[in-house]
C-alpha cells in the first residue's frame, strides 16, 4: 500500500462537478444560456436542493480554502440575509413557480456567526417562499466555539437534524499555527447538546497533514473523537494550495508541513483506527457508523454527491444562494460573484449574481454520470455509451494501470473499484476526465489526492 500511495499521491480534482471548475467553458457561457438551461430542465413536480453560503467569520483559519469575509461586525448579517432572499426571489421568477425543497444546507464561512434571531428570520422567509417535501433534510456547519444551545434549538425547530463541527486537531501547537483554537470541552459540549436536543446525525471534521502535526497528534485527535462517537467523520487531507490562498497562510511555512512519509502514516493509521472502532468508509474522506443514514444510503446505492458533498438526497437541481455559491441544473453550472461587493451590485440591478459557468455537452453528461457513479457506488457501466471507440479505448488504457495495481476490476464494460482501493477514487476518476488529459494544466490547479 505504501508504494501505491506514493505512486498515486498526485494533484487531482475532488470531482464535486464534471467538468471541474478550471475546465469550464466560460467563453461560450452566458447568463441567458444559464437561465434557458434552468427553465428547460426543470419541472414543478421535481424538488430541488438549496445551499446557502454564509461567508462571515470572526477570525481567519489558515487551513481553509472556502470563500469567507473576516469581520467582527455583526451589522453585516441583515444586509446579507436580505440579499439572499432577493436572490431566491429572482430564481423563483426564473423557474416560474414556487419551488419545492428537498434539502437545505447552511455552509460557510461560519453559519453560527449569525445571531439566532437573524437565522430565524432567514429561515422563516425561505420557508414562506417555498414548499417542502415530506422527507426534506436540513443540515448546517457549526463552529464549536460559537454554536450555542440557542442556535441548536432554533435550527432543530426548523427540522434541521444534522450538524457537522469543524474540529481539525486538538493539539495546541497545531491549533495556533492554523489559527483555530478550540478546546475539547467546547467540542464535547456542542456534541452532547446537539444529541440531547434530538439531532439524528452529528459529524466531526478532522484534517491530517497540517503544519507541525505529528502522527501522534492525529492519533490522539482520533482517539478523543471516538470517545465522543460522532455519527460521521470527515478525515480530510490538508490541501496546501498557496496559489489559491495567497497571503492567507500565517503562522507556518511549507517546511513546517509533515514530510510525505509522515503524512502517509497519518492517513493509513488514522483510517485503520476509525475502521477498528466501527466506522465504515463511505467515500472519499468520509466515514460513518452503520446506524447513520449516509451508510444506509450507501448500502441502498442511493447515495448522491454534489457541491455540498455526500448526501442522502438525490436532486437534479441545486440552487446555491450567496457569494461564490455554485448552482447546478445537471445540464449546466453557474457560479456567483466571489467578491461580496460585486454580489450585492448585481442584485441591486435585479440580476442573478452569476459571473461564470458551463453548459454541458453530451460527452460531458456521460462522463459526469460515470464519475458520479464511481464517487458514490464505486462502480460504473460503460455499456450504451455515446462515446466514440477512440475515446473508450483511451479511457480503458488509462484504467489498465489500476487493474495491474489490483485496485480495479473490469468485466466487459463494467468498472468496479475494489473495497480496499476507495482511497484512490479520485485517481480512478481522473482516467475518465477527458478534459483533463486533453489539456494538461501548465501549473498546479488541484490539491494532492491523498
TORKOL-4160 file (C-alpha; in steps of 0.2 Angstrom, whole numbers, padded with zeros to 4 digits, m for minus):
450
<pt num="1" X="0000" Y="0000" Z="0000"/>
<pt num="2" X="0014" Y="0012" Z="0004"/>
<pt num="3" X="0021" Y="0011" Z="m0014"/>
<pt num="4" X="0004" Y="0014" Z="m0021"/>
<pt num="5" X="0000" Y="0029" Z="m0010"/>
<pt num="6" X="0017" Y="0036" Z="m0015"/>
<pt num="7" X="0013" Y="0032" Z="m0034"/>
<pt num="8" X="m0004" Y="0040" Z="m0034"/>
<pt num="9" X="m0002" Y="0054" Z="m0022"/>
<pt num="10" X="m0003" Y="0067" Z="m0036"/>
<pt num="11" X="m0013" Y="0083" Z="m0039"/>
<pt num="12" X="m0031" Y="0079" Z="m0044"/>
<pt num="13" X="m0048" Y="0086" Z="m0043"/>
<pt num="14" X="m0061" Y="0082" Z="m0030"/>
<pt num="15" X="m0075" Y="0080" Z="m0043"/>
<pt num="16" X="m0089" Y="0089" Z="m0034"/>
<pt num="17" X="m0093" Y="0093" Z="m0053"/>
<pt num="18" X="m0088" Y="0087" Z="m0070"/>
<pt num="19" X="m0081" Y="0096" Z="m0079"/>
<pt num="20" X="m0071" Y="0103" Z="m0064"/>
<pt num="21" X="m0071" Y="0122" Z="m0062"/>
<pt num="22" X="m0054" Y="0126" Z="m0070"/>
<pt num="23" X="m0061" Y="0117" Z="m0086"/>
<pt num="24" X="m0077" Y="0126" Z="m0088"/>
<pt num="25" X="m0080" Y="0134" Z="m0105"/>
<pt num="26" X="m0083" Y="0152" Z="m0098"/>
<pt num="27" X="m0081" Y="0159" Z="m0116"/>
<pt num="28" X="m0097" Y="0151" Z="m0123"/>
<pt num="29" X="m0106" Y="0153" Z="m0106"/>
<pt num="30" X="m0119" Y="0167" Z="m0103"/>
<pt num="31" X="m0132" Y="0172" Z="m0091"/>
<pt num="32" X="m0145" Y="0169" Z="m0104"/>
<pt num="33" X="m0139" Y="0152" Z="m0108"/>
<pt num="34" X="m0139" Y="0148" Z="m0090"/>
<pt num="35" X="m0157" Y="0154" Z="m0087"/>
<pt num="36" X="m0163" Y="0144" Z="m0103"/>
<pt num="37" X="m0155" Y="0129" Z="m0096"/>
<pt num="38" X="m0163" Y="0131" Z="m0079"/>
<pt num="39" X="m0180" Y="0133" Z="m0087"/>
<pt num="40" X="m0179" Y="0119" Z="m0100"/>
<pt num="41" X="m0173" Y="0106" Z="m0087"/>
<pt num="42" X="m0185" Y="0110" Z="m0073"/>
<pt num="43" X="m0202" Y="0104" Z="m0068"/>
<pt num="44" X="m0214" Y="0110" Z="m0054"/>
<pt num="45" X="m0215" Y="0091" Z="m0048"/>
<pt num="46" X="m0196" Y="0090" Z="m0046"/>
<pt num="47" X="m0190" Y="0096" Z="m0029"/>
<pt num="48" X="m0173" Y="0104" Z="m0028"/>
<pt num="49" X="m0158" Y="0106" Z="m0016"/>
<pt num="50" X="m0154" Y="0123" Z="m0008"/>
<pt num="51" X="m0136" Y="0128" Z="m0002"/>
<pt num="52" X="m0135" Y="0144" Z="0007"/>
<pt num="53" X="m0117" Y="0151" Z="0009"/>
<pt num="54" X="m0115" Y="0162" Z="0024"/>
<pt num="55" X="m0097" Y="0168" Z="0022"/>
<pt num="56" X="m0093" Y="0178" Z="0038"/>
<pt num="57" X="m0080" Y="0173" Z="0051"/>
<pt num="58" X="m0073" Y="0182" Z="0066"/>
<pt num="59" X="m0055" Y="0176" Z="0063"/>
<pt num="60" X="m0046" Y="0168" Z="0048"/>
<pt num="61" X="m0042" Y="0149" Z="0049"/>
<pt num="62" X="m0027" Y="0147" Z="0039"/>
<pt num="63" X="m0030" Y="0130" Z="0033"/>
<pt num="64" X="m0047" Y="0135" Z="0025"/>
<pt num="65" X="m0049" Y="0137" Z="0006"/>
<pt num="66" X="m0068" Y="0142" Z="0007"/>
<pt num="67" X="m0074" Y="0159" Z="0002"/>
<pt num="68" X="m0075" Y="0170" Z="0018"/>
<pt num="69" X="m0076" Y="0188" Z="0024"/>
<pt num="70" X="m0067" Y="0191" Z="0040"/>
<pt num="71" X="m0076" Y="0203" Z="0052"/>
<pt num="72" X="m0081" Y="0206" Z="0069"/>
<pt num="73" X="m0095" Y="0217" Z="0064"/>
<pt num="74" X="m0112" Y="0208" Z="0066"/>
<pt num="75" X="m0121" Y="0223" Z="0057"/>
<pt num="76" X="m0116" Y="0214" Z="0041"/>
<pt num="77" X="m0129" Y="0200" Z="0044"/>
<pt num="78" X="m0146" Y="0208" Z="0040"/>
<pt num="79" X="m0140" Y="0216" Z="0023"/>
<pt num="80" X="m0133" Y="0199" Z="0018"/>
<pt num="81" X="m0149" Y="0190" Z="0023"/>
<pt num="82" X="m0159" Y="0202" Z="0013"/>
<pt num="83" X="m0148" Y="0199" Z="m0002"/>
<pt num="84" X="m0150" Y="0180" Z="m0001"/>
<pt num="85" X="m0169" Y="0182" Z="m0001"/>
<pt num="86" X="m0168" Y="0194" Z="m0016"/>
<pt num="87" X="m0158" Y="0181" Z="m0025"/>
<pt num="88" X="m0171" Y="0167" Z="m0020"/>
<pt num="89" X="m0185" Y="0178" Z="m0027"/>
<pt num="90" X="m0175" Y="0180" Z="m0044"/>
<pt num="91" X="m0173" Y="0161" Z="m0045"/>
<pt num="92" X="m0192" Y="0159" Z="m0041"/>
<pt num="93" X="m0196" Y="0171" Z="m0055"/>
<pt num="94" X="m0184" Y="0161" Z="m0067"/>
<pt num="95" X="m0192" Y="0144" Z="m0063"/>
<pt num="96" X="m0209" Y="0152" Z="m0064"/>
<pt num="97" X="m0217" Y="0143" Z="m0049"/>
<pt num="98" X="m0215" Y="0141" Z="m0031"/>
<pt num="99" X="m0200" Y="0130" Z="m0028"/>
<pt num="100" X="m0201" Y="0114" Z="m0018"/>
<pt num="101" X="m0186" Y="0110" Z="m0007"/>
<pt num="102" X="m0180" Y="0093" Z="m0003"/>
<pt num="103" X="m0164" Y="0098" Z="0006"/>
<pt num="104" X="m0156" Y="0114" Z="0014"/>
<pt num="105" X="m0138" Y="0115" Z="0019"/>
<pt num="106" X="m0130" Y="0131" Z="0028"/>
<pt num="107" X="m0112" Y="0132" Z="0024"/>
<pt num="108" X="m0098" Y="0144" Z="0026"/>
<pt num="109" X="m0089" Y="0154" Z="0032"/>
<pt num="110" X="m0097" Y="0151" Z="0049"/>
<pt num="111" X="m0116" Y="0149" Z="0049"/>
<pt num="112" X="m0116" Y="0151" Z="0068"/>
<pt num="113" X="m0108" Y="0168" Z="0066"/>
<pt num="114" X="m0126" Y="0174" Z="0063"/>
<pt num="115" X="m0137" Y="0178" Z="0078"/>
<pt num="116" X="m0151" Y="0166" Z="0082"/>
<pt num="117" X="m0164" Y="0180" Z="0078"/>
<pt num="118" X="m0156" Y="0183" Z="0061"/>
<pt num="119" X="m0156" Y="0165" Z="0057"/>
<pt num="120" X="m0174" Y="0163" Z="0062"/>
<pt num="121" X="m0179" Y="0177" Z="0051"/>
<pt num="122" X="m0169" Y="0170" Z="0036"/>
<pt num="123" X="m0177" Y="0153" Z="0038"/>
<pt num="124" X="m0194" Y="0159" Z="0041"/>
<pt num="125" X="m0193" Y="0169" Z="0025"/>
<pt num="126" X="m0186" Y="0155" Z="0015"/>
<pt num="127" X="m0199" Y="0143" Z="0020"/>
<pt num="128" X="m0213" Y="0156" Z="0017"/>
<pt num="129" X="m0207" Y="0157" Z="m0001"/>
<pt num="130" X="m0205" Y="0138" Z="m0004"/>
<pt num="131" X="m0214" Y="0121" Z="m0001"/>
<pt num="132" X="m0205" Y="0107" Z="0007"/>
<pt num="133" X="m0206" Y="0088" Z="0003"/>
<pt num="134" X="m0212" Y="0077" Z="0017"/>
<pt num="135" X="m0194" Y="0069" Z="0019"/>
<pt num="136" X="m0185" Y="0086" Z="0017"/>
<pt num="137" X="m0167" Y="0085" Z="0026"/>
<pt num="138" X="m0159" Y="0100" Z="0033"/>
<pt num="139" X="m0141" Y="0102" Z="0039"/>
<pt num="140" X="m0128" Y="0115" Z="0044"/>
<pt num="141" X="m0110" Y="0118" Z="0048"/>
<pt num="142" X="m0106" Y="0123" Z="0066"/>
<pt num="143" X="m0091" Y="0131" Z="0074"/>
<pt num="144" X="m0089" Y="0123" Z="0092"/>
<pt num="145" X="m0083" Y="0140" Z="0099"/>
<pt num="146" X="m0099" Y="0150" Z="0094"/>
<pt num="147" X="m0113" Y="0137" Z="0092"/>
<pt num="148" X="m0124" Y="0140" Z="0106"/>
<pt num="149" X="m0138" Y="0129" Z="0113"/>
<pt num="150" X="m0150" Y="0143" Z="0107"/>
<pt num="151" X="m0143" Y="0140" Z="0089"/>
<pt num="152" X="m0145" Y="0121" Z="0090"/>
<pt num="153" X="m0163" Y="0123" Z="0097"/>
<pt num="154" X="m0168" Y="0136" Z="0084"/>
<pt num="155" X="m0162" Y="0126" Z="0070"/>
<pt num="156" X="m0170" Y="0110" Z="0077"/>
<pt num="157" X="m0186" Y="0119" Z="0077"/>
<pt num="158" X="m0185" Y="0121" Z="0058"/>
<pt num="159" X="m0181" Y="0102" Z="0057"/>
<pt num="160" X="m0163" Y="0103" Z="0055"/>
<pt num="161" X="m0157" Y="0086" Z="0060"/>
<pt num="162" X="m0139" Y="0085" Z="0055"/>
<pt num="163" X="m0124" Y="0096" Z="0060"/>
<pt num="164" X="m0105" Y="0095" Z="0057"/>
<pt num="165" X="m0092" Y="0103" Z="0068"/>
<pt num="166" X="m0075" Y="0108" Z="0061"/>
<pt num="167" X="m0063" Y="0100" Z="0074"/>
<pt num="168" X="m0047" Y="0098" Z="0063"/>
<pt num="169" X="m0034" Y="0094" Z="0078"/>
<pt num="170" X="m0034" Y="0095" Z="0096"/>
<pt num="171" X="m0015" Y="0099" Z="0098"/>
<pt num="172" X="m0012" Y="0117" Z="0104"/>
<pt num="173" X="0003" Y="0120" Z="0093"/>
<pt num="174" X="m0006" Y="0114" Z="0078"/>
<pt num="175" X="m0021" Y="0125" Z="0083"/>
<pt num="176" X="m0010" Y="0140" Z="0085"/>
<pt num="177" X="m0002" Y="0138" Z="0068"/>
<pt num="178" X="m0019" Y="0136" Z="0059"/>
<pt num="179" X="m0027" Y="0150" Z="0070"/>
<pt num="180" X="m0041" Y="0138" Z="0075"/>
<pt num="181" X="m0040" Y="0137" Z="0094"/>
<pt num="182" X="m0054" Y="0127" Z="0102"/>
<pt num="183" X="m0055" Y="0115" Z="0117"/>
<pt num="184" X="m0060" Y="0098" Z="0118"/>
<pt num="185" X="m0073" Y="0104" Z="0132"/>
<pt num="186" X="m0081" Y="0115" Z="0119"/>
<pt num="187" X="m0082" Y="0101" Z="0106"/>
<pt num="188" X="m0089" Y="0089" Z="0119"/>
<pt num="189" X="m0102" Y="0102" Z="0125"/>
<pt num="190" X="m0109" Y="0105" Z="0107"/>
<pt num="191" X="m0109" Y="0087" Z="0103"/>
<pt num="192" X="m0118" Y="0081" Z="0118"/>
<pt num="193" X="m0130" Y="0096" Z="0117"/>
<pt num="194" X="m0135" Y="0093" Z="0099"/>
<pt num="195" X="m0139" Y="0075" Z="0104"/>
<pt num="196" X="m0149" Y="0080" Z="0119"/>
<pt num="197" X="m0159" Y="0091" Z="0108"/>
<pt num="198" X="m0163" Y="0077" Z="0095"/>
<pt num="199" X="m0151" Y="0079" Z="0081"/>
<pt num="200" X="m0150" Y="0062" Z="0071"/>
<pt num="201" X="m0133" Y="0064" Z="0065"/>
<pt num="202" X="m0118" Y="0074" Z="0072"/>
<pt num="203" X="m0102" Y="0074" Z="0062"/>
<pt num="204" X="m0084" Y="0079" Z="0066"/>
<pt num="205" X="m0072" Y="0086" Z="0053"/>
<pt num="206" X="m0053" Y="0081" Z="0055"/>
<pt num="207" X="m0038" Y="0086" Z="0045"/>
<pt num="208" X="m0021" Y="0077" Z="0043"/>
<pt num="209" X="m0006" Y="0084" Z="0035"/>
<pt num="210" X="m0007" Y="0101" Z="0045"/>
<pt num="211" X="0008" Y="0111" Z="0050"/>
<pt num="212" X="0018" Y="0105" Z="0065"/>
<pt num="213" X="0006" Y="0090" Z="0065"/>
<pt num="214" X="0014" Y="0073" Z="0070"/>
<pt num="215" X="0007" Y="0056" Z="0069"/>
<pt num="216" X="0004" Y="0056" Z="0087"/>
<pt num="217" X="m0006" Y="0072" Z="0086"/>
<pt num="218" X="m0018" Y="0064" Z="0073"/>
<pt num="219" X="m0020" Y="0048" Z="0083"/>
<pt num="220" X="m0024" Y="0057" Z="0099"/>
<pt num="221" X="m0037" Y="0068" Z="0090"/>
<pt num="222" X="m0045" Y="0052" Z="0083"/>
<pt num="223" X="m0044" Y="0044" Z="0100"/>
<pt num="224" X="m0053" Y="0059" Z="0108"/>
<pt num="225" X="m0066" Y="0060" Z="0093"/>
<pt num="226" X="m0070" Y="0041" Z="0095"/>
<pt num="227" X="m0074" Y="0044" Z="0113"/>
<pt num="228" X="m0087" Y="0057" Z="0108"/>
<pt num="229" X="m0093" Y="0044" Z="0095"/>
<pt num="230" X="m0099" Y="0056" Z="0081"/>
<pt num="231" X="m0111" Y="0048" Z="0068"/>
<pt num="232" X="m0100" Y="0054" Z="0054"/>
<pt num="233" X="m0082" Y="0058" Z="0052"/>
<pt num="234" X="m0074" Y="0068" Z="0038"/>
<pt num="235" X="m0055" Y="0064" Z="0038"/>
<pt num="236" X="m0048" Y="0076" Z="0026"/>
<pt num="237" X="m0030" Y="0079" Z="0019"/>
<pt num="238" X="m0024" Y="0097" Z="0021"/>
<pt num="239" X="m0025" Y="0104" Z="0004"/>
<pt num="240" X="m0009" Y="0115" Z="0003"/>
<pt num="241" X="m0014" Y="0127" Z="m0011"/>
<pt num="242" X="m0005" Y="0144" Z="m0008"/>
<pt num="243" X="m0009" Y="0149" Z="m0026"/>
<pt num="244" X="m0027" Y="0150" Z="m0021"/>
<pt num="245" X="m0025" Y="0157" Z="m0003"/>
<pt num="246" X="m0012" Y="0170" Z="m0007"/>
<pt num="247" X="m0006" Y="0178" Z="0010"/>
<pt num="248" X="m0019" Y="0168" Z="0020"/>
<pt num="249" X="m0007" Y="0156" Z="0027"/>
<pt num="250" X="0001" Y="0164" Z="0043"/>
<pt num="251" X="0010" Y="0156" Z="0057"/>
<pt num="252" X="0018" Y="0142" Z="0047"/>
<pt num="253" X="0028" Y="0139" Z="0031"/>
<pt num="254" X="0029" Y="0125" Z="0018"/>
<pt num="255" X="0044" Y="0117" Z="0028"/>
<pt num="256" X="0033" Y="0116" Z="0043"/>
<pt num="257" X="0021" Y="0103" Z="0035"/>
<pt num="258" X="0023" Y="0084" Z="0038"/>
<pt num="259" X="0035" Y="0075" Z="0027"/>
<pt num="260" X="0026" Y="0064" Z="0014"/>
<pt num="261" X="0031" Y="0048" Z="0024"/>
<pt num="262" X="0023" Y="0055" Z="0040"/>
<pt num="263" X="0008" Y="0061" Z="0031"/>
<pt num="264" X="0005" Y="0044" Z="0023"/>
<pt num="265" X="0006" Y="0036" Z="0040"/>
<pt num="266" X="m0006" Y="0049" Z="0047"/>
<pt num="267" X="m0019" Y="0044" Z="0034"/>
<pt num="268" X="m0015" Y="0025" Z="0034"/>
<pt num="269" X="m0015" Y="0023" Z="0053"/>
<pt num="270" X="m0029" Y="0036" Z="0056"/>
<pt num="271" X="m0040" Y="0026" Z="0043"/>
<pt num="272" X="m0036" Y="0010" Z="0052"/>
<pt num="273" X="m0041" Y="0017" Z="0069"/>
<pt num="274" X="m0058" Y="0023" Z="0063"/>
<pt num="275" X="m0062" Y="0006" Z="0055"/>
<pt num="276" X="m0057" Y="m0003" Z="0070"/>
<pt num="277" X="m0069" Y="0007" Z="0080"/>
<pt num="278" X="m0084" Y="0004" Z="0069"/>
<pt num="279" X="m0083" Y="0017" Z="0056"/>
<pt num="280" X="m0086" Y="0012" Z="0038"/>
<pt num="281" X="m0078" Y="0021" Z="0023"/>
<pt num="282" X="m0092" Y="0029" Z="0014"/>
<pt num="283" X="m0082" Y="0038" Z="0000"/>
<pt num="284" X="m0068" Y="0050" Z="m0002"/>
<pt num="285" X="m0063" Y="0056" Z="0015"/>
<pt num="286" X="m0079" Y="0051" Z="0023"/>
<pt num="287" X="m0083" Y="0038" Z="0037"/>
<pt num="288" X="m0100" Y="0034" Z="0046"/>
<pt num="289" X="m0107" Y="0022" Z="0058"/>
<pt num="290" X="m0118" Y="0009" Z="0052"/>
<pt num="291" X="m0133" Y="0017" Z="0061"/>
<pt num="292" X="m0131" Y="0033" Z="0051"/>
<pt num="293" X="m0142" Y="0037" Z="0036"/>
<pt num="294" X="m0127" Y="0040" Z="0025"/>
<pt num="295" X="m0121" Y="0022" Z="0027"/>
<pt num="296" X="m0138" Y="0016" Z="0024"/>
<pt num="297" X="m0139" Y="0026" Z="0008"/>
<pt num="298" X="m0123" Y="0019" Z="0003"/>
<pt num="299" X="m0129" Y="0001" Z="0006"/>
<pt num="300" X="m0145" Y="0005" Z="m0004"/>
<pt num="301" X="m0135" Y="0013" Z="m0018"/>
<pt num="302" X="m0145" Y="0029" Z="m0016"/>
<pt num="303" X="m0131" Y="0040" Z="m0010"/>
<pt num="304" X="m0128" Y="0056" Z="m0020"/>
<pt num="305" X="m0114" Y="0068" Z="m0022"/>
<pt num="306" X="m0115" Y="0087" Z="m0027"/>
<pt num="307" X="m0107" Y="0103" Z="m0022"/>
<pt num="308" X="m0112" Y="0101" Z="m0004"/>
<pt num="309" X="m0103" Y="0084" Z="m0003"/>
<pt num="310" X="m0111" Y="0067" Z="0000"/>
<pt num="311" X="m0129" Y="0067" Z="0003"/>
<pt num="312" X="m0144" Y="0055" Z="0005"/>
<pt num="313" X="m0155" Y="0067" Z="m0006"/>
<pt num="314" X="m0153" Y="0065" Z="m0025"/>
<pt num="315" X="m0160" Y="0080" Z="m0034"/>
<pt num="316" X="m0156" Y="0086" Z="m0052"/>
<pt num="317" X="m0156" Y="0104" Z="m0047"/>
<pt num="318" X="m0146" Y="0113" Z="m0034"/>
<pt num="319" X="m0148" Y="0132" Z="m0031"/>
<pt num="320" X="m0133" Y="0140" Z="m0022"/>
<pt num="321" X="m0138" Y="0156" Z="m0014"/>
<pt num="322" X="m0124" Y="0168" Z="m0008"/>
<pt num="323" X="m0107" Y="0175" Z="m0013"/>
<pt num="324" X="m0097" Y="0162" Z="m0023"/>
<pt num="325" X="m0110" Y="0149" Z="m0022"/>
<pt num="326" X="m0112" Y="0137" Z="m0037"/>
<pt num="327" X="m0129" Y="0131" Z="m0044"/>
<pt num="328" X="m0132" Y="0115" Z="m0053"/>
<pt num="329" X="m0145" Y="0112" Z="m0066"/>
<pt num="330" X="m0137" Y="0095" Z="m0071"/>
<pt num="331" X="m0135" Y="0101" Z="m0089"/>
<pt num="332" X="m0126" Y="0117" Z="m0083"/>
<pt num="333" X="m0117" Y="0125" Z="m0069"/>
<pt num="334" X="m0116" Y="0143" Z="m0063"/>
<pt num="335" X="m0106" Y="0152" Z="m0050"/>
<pt num="336" X="m0110" Y="0168" Z="m0041"/>
<pt num="337" X="m0098" Y="0183" Z="m0039"/>
<pt num="338" X="m0084" Y="0179" Z="m0027"/>
<pt num="339" X="m0082" Y="0197" Z="m0021"/>
<pt num="340" X="m0096" Y="0202" Z="m0009"/>
<pt num="341" X="m0097" Y="0220" Z="m0016"/>
<pt num="342" X="m0100" Y="0213" Z="m0034"/>
<pt num="343" X="m0113" Y="0201" Z="m0027"/>
<pt num="344" X="m0123" Y="0215" Z="m0020"/>
<pt num="345" X="m0121" Y="0226" Z="m0035"/>
<pt num="346" X="m0128" Y="0213" Z="m0047"/>
<pt num="347" X="m0143" Y="0210" Z="m0035"/>
<pt num="348" X="m0146" Y="0229" Z="m0034"/>
<pt num="349" X="m0148" Y="0229" Z="m0053"/>
<pt num="350" X="m0161" Y="0214" Z="m0051"/>
<pt num="351" X="m0149" Y="0202" Z="m0060"/>
<pt num="352" X="m0144" Y="0185" Z="m0054"/>
<pt num="353" X="m0126" Y="0187" Z="m0047"/>
<pt num="354" X="m0118" Y="0174" Z="m0059"/>
<pt num="355" X="m0101" Y="0178" Z="m0066"/>
<pt num="356" X="m0096" Y="0162" Z="m0074"/>
<pt num="357" X="m0102" Y="0144" Z="m0078"/>
<pt num="358" X="m0103" Y="0130" Z="m0090"/>
<pt num="359" X="m0116" Y="0121" Z="m0101"/>
<pt num="360" X="m0113" Y="0103" Z="m0103"/>
<pt num="361" X="m0110" Y="0094" Z="m0119"/>
<pt num="362" X="m0117" Y="0076" Z="m0122"/>
<pt num="363" X="m0100" Y="0070" Z="m0119"/>
<pt num="364" X="m0099" Y="0080" Z="m0103"/>
<pt num="365" X="m0115" Y="0072" Z="m0097"/>
<pt num="366" X="m0110" Y="0054" Z="m0099"/>
<pt num="367" X="m0093" Y="0057" Z="m0091"/>
<pt num="368" X="m0101" Y="0066" Z="m0077"/>
<pt num="369" X="m0113" Y="0051" Z="m0074"/>
<pt num="370" X="m0098" Y="0039" Z="m0074"/>
<pt num="371" X="m0088" Y="0049" Z="m0061"/>
<pt num="372" X="m0103" Y="0051" Z="m0050"/>
<pt num="373" X="m0106" Y="0033" Z="m0051"/>
<pt num="374" X="m0088" Y="0029" Z="m0046"/>
<pt num="375" X="m0089" Y="0043" Z="m0032"/>
<pt num="376" X="m0105" Y="0036" Z="m0024"/>
<pt num="377" X="m0106" Y="0017" Z="m0029"/>
<pt num="378" X="m0088" Y="0013" Z="m0033"/>
<pt num="379" X="m0093" Y="0006" Z="m0050"/>
<pt num="380" X="m0100" Y="0011" Z="m0067"/>
<pt num="381" X="m0106" Y="0003" Z="m0083"/>
<pt num="382" X="m0099" Y="0009" Z="m0099"/>
<pt num="383" X="m0112" Y="0000" Z="m0110"/>
<pt num="384" X="m0124" Y="0010" Z="m0120"/>
<pt num="385" X="m0112" Y="0024" Z="m0122"/>
<pt num="386" X="m0112" Y="0038" Z="m0134"/>
<pt num="387" X="m0093" Y="0040" Z="m0133"/>
<pt num="388" X="m0083" Y="0036" Z="m0148"/>
<pt num="389" X="m0072" Y="0020" Z="m0149"/>
<pt num="390" X="m0057" Y="0030" Z="m0149"/>
<pt num="391" X="m0062" Y="0039" Z="m0133"/>
<pt num="392" X="m0067" Y="0022" Z="m0125"/>
<pt num="393" X="m0050" Y="0015" Z="m0129"/>
<pt num="394" X="m0042" Y="0030" Z="m0121"/>
<pt num="395" X="m0051" Y="0028" Z="m0105"/>
<pt num="396" X="m0048" Y="0009" Z="m0104"/>
<pt num="397" X="m0030" Y="0012" Z="m0107"/>
<pt num="398" X="m0029" Y="0024" Z="m0093"/>
<pt num="399" X="m0039" Y="0011" Z="m0082"/>
<pt num="400" X="m0027" Y="m0003" Z="m0086"/>
<pt num="401" X="m0014" Y="0003" Z="m0074"/>
<pt num="402" X="m0026" Y="0002" Z="m0059"/>
<pt num="403" X="m0031" Y="m0015" Z="m0064"/>
<pt num="404" X="m0012" Y="m0020" Z="m0064"/>
<pt num="405" X="m0011" Y="m0012" Z="m0047"/>
<pt num="406" X="m0025" Y="m0023" Z="m0041"/>
<pt num="407" X="m0036" Y="m0008" Z="m0037"/>
<pt num="408" X="m0049" Y="m0011" Z="m0050"/>
<pt num="409" X="m0059" Y="m0025" Z="m0059"/>
<pt num="410" X="m0066" Y="m0023" Z="m0076"/>
<pt num="411" X="m0079" Y="m0036" Z="m0083"/>
<pt num="412" X="m0083" Y="m0031" Z="m0101"/>
<pt num="413" X="m0089" Y="m0014" Z="m0099"/>
<pt num="414" X="m0092" Y="m0014" Z="m0081"/>
<pt num="415" X="m0079" Y="m0005" Z="m0070"/>
<pt num="416" X="m0078" Y="m0008" Z="m0051"/>
<pt num="417" X="m0067" Y="m0001" Z="m0038"/>
<pt num="418" X="m0061" Y="m0014" Z="m0025"/>
<pt num="419" X="m0066" Y="m0011" Z="m0007"/>
<pt num="420" X="m0048" Y="m0009" Z="m0002"/>
<pt num="421" X="m0045" Y="0004" Z="m0015"/>
<pt num="422" X="m0058" Y="0018" Z="m0010"/>
<pt num="423" X="m0043" Y="0030" Z="m0006"/>
<pt num="424" X="m0039" Y="0030" Z="m0024"/>
<pt num="425" X="m0056" Y="0035" Z="m0031"/>
<pt num="426" X="m0050" Y="0052" Z="m0036"/>
<pt num="427" X="m0036" Y="0045" Z="m0046"/>
<pt num="428" X="m0048" Y="0032" Z="m0055"/>
<pt num="429" X="m0060" Y="0046" Z="m0059"/>
<pt num="430" X="m0046" Y="0055" Z="m0067"/>
<pt num="431" X="m0045" Y="0041" Z="m0080"/>
<pt num="432" X="m0062" Y="0047" Z="m0086"/>
<pt num="433" X="m0058" Y="0065" Z="m0086"/>
<pt num="434" X="m0057" Y="0069" Z="m0104"/>
<pt num="435" X="m0055" Y="0087" Z="m0102"/>
<pt num="436" X="m0040" Y="0085" Z="m0090"/>
<pt num="437" X="m0029" Y="0074" Z="m0101"/>
<pt num="438" X="m0034" Y="0083" Z="m0117"/>
<pt num="439" X="m0027" Y="0099" Z="m0109"/>
<pt num="440" X="m0014" Y="0096" Z="m0096"/>
<pt num="441" X="m0013" Y="0111" Z="m0084"/>
<pt num="442" X="0004" Y="0121" Z="m0086"/>
<pt num="443" X="0003" Y="0125" Z="m0067"/>
<pt num="444" X="m0004" Y="0115" Z="m0052"/>
<pt num="445" X="m0023" Y="0118" Z="m0051"/>
<pt num="446" X="m0028" Y="0104" Z="m0038"/>
<pt num="447" X="m0023" Y="0098" Z="m0021"/>
<pt num="448" X="m0014" Y="0081" Z="m0019"/>
<pt num="449" X="m0026" Y="0066" Z="m0020"/>
<pt num="450" X="m0020" Y="0058" Z="m0004"/>
